Amino acid sequence: MQPPIPFDCRLQLASDTHVEIYWFQPNGFVRAVLGTQDGPQCAPLFRYRVLSGDSIELIGSDGIIDTWTNIRVESELLHAESKGEPKAFRITQEEAAERGPQQ
């Protein structure tokens, strides 16, 4: 099943306080940067699993860390619900230099 998210793009949370940036790859992995603006941040590597045409799970070393539902893309934004709350991510094409080594 095709995941409801774009590959090889940067998905950046539209927020002034929280940092959530994701790069989904076709091989089932997603790179992330998570944290707060002007605060601590981390850069984990997760796996993802497609649940349906509009839902995915993000999986870390301790199991499922998040589920995105009702995913839809409108223009340059990806909308989803996470833990019952709406989120919007700006979609930008990734530059070759940002991609790093191919996995």
mmCIF file of the C-alpha atoms, coordinates in Angstrom:
data_MODEL
# 
_entry.id   MODEL 
# 
loop_
_atom_site.group_PDB 
_atom_site.id 
_atom_site.type_symbol 
_atom_site.label_atom_id 
_atom_site.label_alt_id 
_atom_site.label_comp_id 
_atom_site.label_asym_id 
_atom_site.label_entity_id 
_atom_site.label_seq_id 
_atom_site.pdbx_PDB_ins_code 
_atom_site.Cartn_x 
_atom_site.Cartn_y 
_atom_site.Cartn_z 
_atom_site.occupancy 
_atom_site.B_iso_or_equiv 
_atom_site.pdbx_formal_charge 
_atom_site.auth_seq_id 
_atom_site.auth_comp_id 
_atom_site.auth_asym_id 
_atom_site.auth_atom_id 
_atom_site.pdbx_PDB_model_num 
ATOM 1   C CA . MET A 1 1   ? 0.000  0.000  0.000  1.00 0.00 ? 1   MET A CA 1 
ATOM 2   C CA . GLN A 1 2   ? 1.324  3.441  -0.943 1.00 0.00 ? 2   GLN A CA 1 
ATOM 3   C CA . PRO A 1 3   ? 1.934  5.583  2.148  1.00 0.00 ? 3   PRO A CA 1 
ATOM 4   C CA . PRO A 1 4   ? -0.062 8.811  2.314  1.00 0.00 ? 4   PRO A CA 1 
ATOM 5   C CA . ILE A 1 5   ? 3.086  10.922 2.705  1.00 0.00 ? 5   ILE A CA 1 
ATOM 6   C CA . PRO A 1 6   ? 5.528  12.359 0.142  1.00 0.00 ? 6   PRO A CA 1 
ATOM 7   C CA . PHE A 1 7   ? 9.006  10.823 -0.149 1.00 0.00 ? 7   PHE A CA 1 
ATOM 8   C CA . ASP A 1 8   ? 12.290 12.732 -0.370 1.00 0.00 ? 8   ASP A CA 1 
ATOM 9   C CA . CYS A 1 9   ? 10.656 15.905 0.924  1.00 0.00 ? 9   CYS A CA 1 
ATOM 10  C CA . ARG A 1 10  ? 11.128 17.881 4.097  1.00 0.00 ? 10  ARG A CA 1 
ATOM 11  C CA . LEU A 1 11  ? 8.002  17.981 6.286  1.00 0.00 ? 11  LEU A CA 1 
ATOM 12  C CA . GLN A 1 12  ? 8.337  20.777 8.848  1.00 0.00 ? 12  GLN A CA 1 
ATOM 13  C CA . LEU A 1 13  ? 5.745  21.389 11.553 1.00 0.00 ? 13  LEU A CA 1 
ATOM 14  C CA . ALA A 1 14  ? 4.106  24.809 11.267 1.00 0.00 ? 14  ALA A CA 1 
ATOM 15  C CA . SER A 1 15  ? 4.839  25.974 14.836 1.00 0.00 ? 15  SER A CA 1 
ATOM 16  C CA . ASP A 1 16  ? 6.608  28.838 16.579 1.00 0.00 ? 16  ASP A CA 1 
ATOM 17  C CA . THR A 1 17  ? 7.514  26.752 19.641 1.00 0.00 ? 17  THR A CA 1 
ATOM 18  C CA . HIS A 1 18  ? 7.958  23.089 18.653 1.00 0.00 ? 18  HIS A CA 1 
ATOM 19  C CA . VAL A 1 19  ? 10.376 21.555 16.159 1.00 0.00 ? 19  VAL A CA 1 
ATOM 20  C CA . GLU A 1 20  ? 9.250  18.497 14.205 1.00 0.00 ? 20  GLU A CA 1 
ATOM 21  C CA . ILE A 1 21  ? 10.954 17.863 10.881 1.00 0.00 ? 21  ILE A CA 1 
ATOM 22  C CA . TYR A 1 22  ? 10.638 14.575 8.984  1.00 0.00 ? 22  TYR A CA 1 
ATOM 23  C CA . TRP A 1 23  ? 12.152 13.056 5.827  1.00 0.00 ? 23  TRP A CA 1 
ATOM 24  C CA . PHE A 1 24  ? 10.288 9.881  4.802  1.00 0.00 ? 24  PHE A CA 1 
ATOM 25  C CA . GLN A 1 25  ? 12.115 7.355  2.608  1.00 0.00 ? 25  GLN A CA 1 
ATOM 26  C CA . PRO A 1 26  ? 10.583 4.604  0.436  1.00 0.00 ? 26  PRO A CA 1 
ATOM 27  C CA . ASN A 1 27  ? 12.570 1.954  2.381  1.00 0.00 ? 27  ASN A CA 1 
ATOM 28  C CA . GLY A 1 28  ? 10.391 2.299  5.513  1.00 0.00 ? 28  GLY A CA 1 
ATOM 29  C CA . PHE A 1 29  ? 12.668 4.669  7.430  1.00 0.00 ? 29  PHE A CA 1 
ATOM 30  C CA . VAL A 1 30  ? 12.091 8.272  8.442  1.00 0.00 ? 30  VAL A CA 1 
ATOM 31  C CA . ARG A 1 31  ? 14.737 10.698 9.684  1.00 0.00 ? 31  ARG A CA 1 
ATOM 32  C CA . ALA A 1 32  ? 13.533 13.275 12.191 1.00 0.00 ? 32  ALA A CA 1 
ATOM 33  C CA . VAL A 1 33  ? 14.566 16.345 14.145 1.00 0.00 ? 33  VAL A CA 1 
ATOM 34  C CA . LEU A 1 34  ? 12.454 16.839 17.279 1.00 0.00 ? 34  LEU A CA 1 
ATOM 35  C CA . GLY A 1 35  ? 12.539 19.385 20.084 1.00 0.00 ? 35  GLY A CA 1 
ATOM 36  C CA . THR A 1 36  ? 11.787 23.007 20.858 1.00 0.00 ? 36  THR A CA 1 
ATOM 37  C CA . GLN A 1 37  ? 12.804 26.290 19.267 1.00 0.00 ? 37  GLN A CA 1 
ATOM 38  C CA . ASP A 1 38  ? 15.908 27.626 21.054 1.00 0.00 ? 38  ASP A CA 1 
ATOM 39  C CA . GLY A 1 39  ? 15.942 24.491 23.223 1.00 0.00 ? 39  GLY A CA 1 
ATOM 40  C CA . PRO A 1 40  ? 17.062 20.870 23.182 1.00 0.00 ? 40  PRO A CA 1 
ATOM 41  C CA . GLN A 1 41  ? 16.635 18.900 19.976 1.00 0.00 ? 41  GLN A CA 1 
ATOM 42  C CA . CYS A 1 42  ? 17.379 15.330 18.926 1.00 0.00 ? 42  CYS A CA 1 
ATOM 43  C CA . ALA A 1 43  ? 17.693 13.613 15.550 1.00 0.00 ? 43  ALA A CA 1 
ATOM 44  C CA . PRO A 1 44  ? 16.326 10.050 15.769 1.00 0.00 ? 44  PRO A CA 1 
ATOM 45  C CA . LEU A 1 45  ? 15.843 7.546  12.987 1.00 0.00 ? 45  LEU A CA 1 
ATOM 46  C CA . PHE A 1 46  ? 12.440 5.827  13.038 1.00 0.00 ? 46  PHE A CA 1 
ATOM 47  C CA . ARG A 1 47  ? 10.633 3.224  10.993 1.00 0.00 ? 47  ARG A CA 1 
ATOM 48  C CA . TYR A 1 48  ? 7.114  3.812  9.774  1.00 0.00 ? 48  TYR A CA 1 
ATOM 49  C CA . ARG A 1 49  ? 4.266  1.464  8.948  1.00 0.00 ? 49  ARG A CA 1 
ATOM 50  C CA . VAL A 1 50  ? 1.345  2.278  6.669  1.00 0.00 ? 50  VAL A CA 1 
ATOM 51  C CA . LEU A 1 51  ? -1.959 1.460  8.368  1.00 0.00 ? 51  LEU A CA 1 
ATOM 52  C CA . SER A 1 52  ? -4.324 2.657  5.644  1.00 0.00 ? 52  SER A CA 1 
ATOM 53  C CA . GLY A 1 53  ? -4.555 5.125  2.778  1.00 0.00 ? 53  GLY A CA 1 
ATOM 54  C CA . ASP A 1 54  ? -4.554 8.000  5.282  1.00 0.00 ? 54  ASP A CA 1 
ATOM 55  C CA . SER A 1 55  ? -2.790 6.659  8.412  1.00 0.00 ? 55  SER A CA 1 
ATOM 56  C CA . ILE A 1 56  ? 0.736  5.702  9.479  1.00 0.00 ? 56  ILE A CA 1 
ATOM 57  C CA . GLU A 1 57  ? 2.569  4.680  12.656 1.00 0.00 ? 57  GLU A CA 1 
ATOM 58  C CA . LEU A 1 58  ? 6.015  5.954  13.619 1.00 0.00 ? 58  LEU A CA 1 
ATOM 59  C CA . ILE A 1 59  ? 8.047  3.247  15.342 1.00 0.00 ? 59  ILE A CA 1 
ATOM 60  C CA . GLY A 1 60  ? 11.088 3.813  17.555 1.00 0.00 ? 60  GLY A CA 1 
ATOM 61  C CA . SER A 1 61  ? 13.290 1.410  19.480 1.00 0.00 ? 61  SER A CA 1 
ATOM 62  C CA . ASP A 1 62  ? 10.675 1.259  22.268 1.00 0.00 ? 62  ASP A CA 1 
ATOM 63  C CA . GLY A 1 63  ? 7.736  0.569  19.947 1.00 0.00 ? 63  GLY A CA 1 
ATOM 64  C CA . ILE A 1 64  ? 5.056  2.828  18.486 1.00 0.00 ? 64  ILE A CA 1 
ATOM 65  C CA . ILE A 1 65  ? 5.808  6.456  19.314 1.00 0.00 ? 65  ILE A CA 1 
ATOM 66  C CA . ASP A 1 66  ? 3.065  8.178  17.312 1.00 0.00 ? 66  ASP A CA 1 
ATOM 67  C CA . THR A 1 67  ? 0.181  7.529  14.943 1.00 0.00 ? 67  THR A CA 1 
ATOM 68  C CA . TRP A 1 68  ? -0.842 10.010 12.247 1.00 0.00 ? 68  TRP A CA 1 
ATOM 69  C CA . THR A 1 69  ? -4.414 9.714  11.012 1.00 0.00 ? 69  THR A CA 1 
ATOM 70  C CA . ASN A 1 70  ? -6.585 11.578 8.510  1.00 0.00 ? 70  ASN A CA 1 
ATOM 71  C CA . ILE A 1 71  ? -3.492 12.504 6.501  1.00 0.00 ? 71  ILE A CA 1 
ATOM 72  C CA . ARG A 1 72  ? -4.155 14.708 3.513  1.00 0.00 ? 72  ARG A CA 1 
ATOM 73  C CA . VAL A 1 73  ? -2.037 16.951 1.311  1.00 0.00 ? 73  VAL A CA 1 
ATOM 74  C CA . GLU A 1 74  ? -3.382 20.345 0.294  1.00 0.00 ? 74  GLU A CA 1 
ATOM 75  C CA . SER A 1 75  ? -1.090 22.476 -1.838 1.00 0.00 ? 75  SER A CA 1 
ATOM 76  C CA . GLU A 1 76  ? 2.209  22.821 0.089  1.00 0.00 ? 76  GLU A CA 1 
ATOM 77  C CA . LEU A 1 77  ? 0.837  21.488 3.404  1.00 0.00 ? 77  LEU A CA 1 
ATOM 78  C CA . LEU A 1 78  ? 0.419  18.008 4.835  1.00 0.00 ? 78  LEU A CA 1 
ATOM 79  C CA . HIS A 1 79  ? -2.367 17.845 7.441  1.00 0.00 ? 79  HIS A CA 1 
ATOM 80  C CA . ALA A 1 80  ? -2.689 15.034 9.994  1.00 0.00 ? 80  ALA A CA 1 
ATOM 81  C CA . GLU A 1 81  ? -4.064 14.263 13.430 1.00 0.00 ? 81  GLU A CA 1 
ATOM 82  C CA . SER A 1 82  ? -1.697 13.086 16.147 1.00 0.00 ? 82  SER A CA 1 
ATOM 83  C CA . LYS A 1 83  ? -2.951 12.128 19.609 1.00 0.00 ? 83  LYS A CA 1 
ATOM 84  C CA . GLY A 1 84  ? -6.290 13.716 18.706 1.00 0.00 ? 84  GLY A CA 1 
ATOM 85  C CA . GLU A 1 85  ? -4.717 17.074 17.815 1.00 0.00 ? 85  GLU A CA 1 
ATOM 86  C CA . PRO A 1 86  ? -4.414 18.555 14.309 1.00 0.00 ? 86  PRO A CA 1 
ATOM 87  C CA . LYS A 1 87  ? -0.946 19.189 12.884 1.00 0.00 ? 87  LYS A CA 1 
ATOM 88  C CA . ALA A 1 88  ? 0.159  20.917 9.694  1.00 0.00 ? 88  ALA A CA 1 
ATOM 89  C CA . PHE A 1 89  ? 3.550  20.393 8.041  1.00 0.00 ? 89  PHE A CA 1 
ATOM 90  C CA . ARG A 1 90  ? 5.087  22.539 5.305  1.00 0.00 ? 90  ARG A CA 1 
ATOM 91  C CA . ILE A 1 91  ? 6.272  20.362 2.411  1.00 0.00 ? 91  ILE A CA 1 
ATOM 92  C CA . THR A 1 92  ? 9.501  21.387 0.673  1.00 0.00 ? 92  THR A CA 1 
ATOM 93  C CA . GLN A 1 93  ? 11.597 19.506 -1.857 1.00 0.00 ? 93  GLN A CA 1 
ATOM 94  C CA . GLU A 1 94  ? 14.823 18.241 -0.355 1.00 0.00 ? 94  GLU A CA 1 
ATOM 95  C CA . GLU A 1 95  ? 18.064 19.490 -1.850 1.00 0.00 ? 95  GLU A CA 1 
ATOM 96  C CA . ALA A 1 96  ? 20.557 16.806 -2.916 1.00 0.00 ? 96  ALA A CA 1 
ATOM 97  C CA . ALA A 1 97  ? 23.081 18.056 -0.338 1.00 0.00 ? 97  ALA A CA 1 
ATOM 98  C CA . GLU A 1 98  ? 20.547 17.567 2.502  1.00 0.00 ? 98  GLU A CA 1 
ATOM 99  C CA . ARG A 1 99  ? 19.805 13.987 1.460  1.00 0.00 ? 99  ARG A CA 1 
ATOM 100 C CA . GLY A 1 100 ? 23.124 12.586 2.560  1.00 0.00 ? 100 GLY A CA 1 
ATOM 101 C CA . PRO A 1 101 ? 24.133 9.037  1.654  1.00 0.00 ? 101 PRO A CA 1 
ATOM 102 C CA . GLN A 1 102 ? 21.458 6.889  0.056  1.00 0.00 ? 102 GLN A CA 1 
ATOM 103 C CA . GLN A 1 103 ? 20.083 4.180  2.343  1.00 0.00 ? 103 GLN A CA 1 
# 
